[in-house]
Amino acid sequence: MDALERLLAIEGVRQCKAKYAYCVDTKDWDGFGSVFTDDAVFDETDAMTARHPTTGEWVRTGSEFSLELLKSVENGITWPVIGAKNIAEVARGMAEYNLLVHKLFNPTIEILTEATAKAIWPFEDEVYFSEGQPMRYMNGMGHYHETYEKKGDNWLIKTMKLTRTLIRAR
């Protein structure tokens, strides 16, 4: 790969991730599903795990309301979720009645071959929960760890694991 091809590949990965955030925030579930490969693996096993502010160790959030939220959000979900269609349905179930805001920051993107790449995306998300939820608001910060595969002219997410370094909720 020459330098121009590498830059075009990096831009393709960036565009894929931008579409991911836009589609989940606007609840475009068909568009959201289209950014994943048919056999994609989506893993939020540790989405409610963050660093303890004093010790720095990784801990499952222990507040009563966050554990209750975790139960309600993950109700019936077995992680990881496999397949673009299943990923879109799980996202719809977790987000349909809540307001989401995703902020993506400068990623580290490595093009491995002409058709494969990996990236780490620092992010911040805010969730404004609908009435009746155990929590009204959550703000999380962390990283998406992803691999990508090029299909035709498009880069698609092959694997995604979300981790958080901070969770604030009320």
C-alpha positions in Angstrom: 0.0 0.0 0.0 1.3 3.4 -0.8 0.8 6.5 1.4 -2.3 7.7 -0.5 -4.0 4.3 -0.4 -3.2 4.1 3.4 -4.7 7.6 3.9 -7.8 6.7 1.9 -8.2 3.5 4.0 -7.9 5.5 7.2 -10.5 7.9 6.0 -12.8 5.0 5.1 -12.5 3.7 8.7 -13.3 7.2 10.0 -16.4 7.5 7.8 -17.6 4.1 9.0 -17.3 5.1 12.6 -18.9 8.5 12.0 -21.9 6.7 10.5 -22.1 4.4 13.5 -22.4 7.3 15.9 -24.8 9.3 13.7 -27.1 6.3 13.2 -27.2 5.3 16.8 -27.9 8.8 18.0 -30.6 9.4 15.4 -32.1 5.9 15.8 -31.5 4.9 12.2 -31.3 1.2 12.9 -31.0 0.1 9.2 -28.1 2.5 8.8 -26.6 1.3 12.1 -26.7 -2.3 11.1 -25.1 -1.4 7.8 -21.8 -0.4 9.4 -21.1 -4.0 10.6 -20.0 -7.1 8.7 -22.7 -9.9 8.5 -20.6 -11.9 11.1 -19.6 -8.9 13.3 -19.0 -9.4 17.0 -20.3 -6.7 19.4 -19.2 -7.0 23.0 -20.3 -4.7 25.8 -19.5 -7.2 28.6 -17.5 -4.6 30.4 -19.5 -1.5 29.5 -20.5 -0.8 33.1 -16.9 -1.4 34.4 -14.7 1.6 35.1 -11.6 2.5 36.9 -12.0 3.2 40.6 -11.2 6.9 41.1 -8.8 6.3 44.0 -7.3 2.9 43.5 -7.3 2.8 39.7 -8.5 -0.8 39.6 -11.1 -1.9 37.2 -14.4 -2.4 39.0 -18.0 -3.1 38.1 -20.0 0.0 39.0 -21.4 -0.7 42.4 -24.1 1.8 43.0 -27.5 0.4 43.4 -29.1 2.4 40.6 -26.3 1.5 38.1 -26.6 -2.2 38.9 -30.4 -1.9 38.4 -29.8 0.0 35.1 -27.4 -2.8 34.0 -30.0 -5.4 34.7 -32.7 -3.4 32.8 -30.4 -2.5 29.8 -29.0 -6.0 29.5 -32.3 -7.8 30.1 -32.1 -11.0 28.1 -28.8 -10.0 26.3 -26.0 -12.5 26.1 -22.7 -10.9 25.3 -21.1 -10.9 22.8 -23.8 -10.3 20.2 -23.0 -11.8 16.8 -24.2 -10.6 13.4 -25.1 -7.2 12.0 -28.8 -7.8 12.2 -28.7 -9.0 15.8 -26.4 -6.1 16.8 -28.9 -3.6 15.3 -31.8 -5.2 17.2 -29.9 -5.2 20.5 -29.0 -1.5 20.1 -32.6 -0.7 19.2 -33.8 -2.5 22.4 -31.2 -0.7 24.6 -31.6 2.8 23.1 -35.0 3.2 21.4 -36.7 5.3 24.2 -33.6 7.1 25.4 -31.7 10.1 24.1 -28.2 9.3 23.1 -25.2 11.5 22.4 -21.9 10.0 21.2 -18.7 12.0 20.9 -15.8 10.4 19.2 -12.2 11.7 19.6 -9.0 11.2 17.7 -8.5 7.5 17.1 -5.5 5.4 16.6 -6.1 3.6 13.3 -3.7 0.9 12.0 -4.2 -0.4 8.4 -3.1 -4.0 8.6 -3.7 -5.1 5.0 -5.6 -3.7 2.0 -8.8 -5.2 3.5 -8.2 -5.2 7.3 -7.6 -2.6 10.0 -7.9 -2.0 13.7 -8.6 1.1 15.7 -9.0 2.4 19.2 -11.5 5.2 19.5 -11.6 7.4 22.6 -15.2 8.4 23.2 -17.7 10.0 25.6 -21.3 9.2 25.6 -24.3 10.7 27.4 -27.6 8.9 27.9 -30.8 10.7 29.0 -33.1 7.9 30.1 -36.8 7.9 29.6 -39.3 8.0 32.4 -39.5 4.9 34.5 -35.9 4.0 34.1 -33.8 3.4 37.3 -31.5 6.3 36.3 -32.2 9.6 34.6 -28.7 10.3 33.2 -25.4 8.6 32.5 -22.2 10.0 31.2 -19.4 7.6 30.3 -15.9 7.9 28.9 -13.8 5.1 27.5 -12.6 3.4 24.4 -14.0 1.4 21.5 -11.5 -1.4 20.5 -12.4 -2.4 16.9 -11.3 -4.3 13.9 -12.5 -3.5 10.4 -12.9 -5.4 7.2 -13.2 -3.8 3.7 -16.2 -5.1 1.7 -16.3 -3.7 -1.8 -15.6 0.0 -1.4 -16.7 0.2 2.2 -15.0 -0.4 5.5 -17.2 -2.2 8.0 -16.8 -3.0 11.7 -15.8 -6.6 12.2 -15.4 -6.7 16.0 -16.2 -4.1 18.7 -15.4 -4.1 22.4 -16.5 -1.2 24.5 -14.6 -0.4 27.7 -15.0 2.6 30.0 -12.6 4.5 32.2 -15.2 6.6 33.9 -19.0 6.5 34.5 -21.0 9.2 36.1 -24.7 8.7 36.7 -27.7 10.1 38.5 
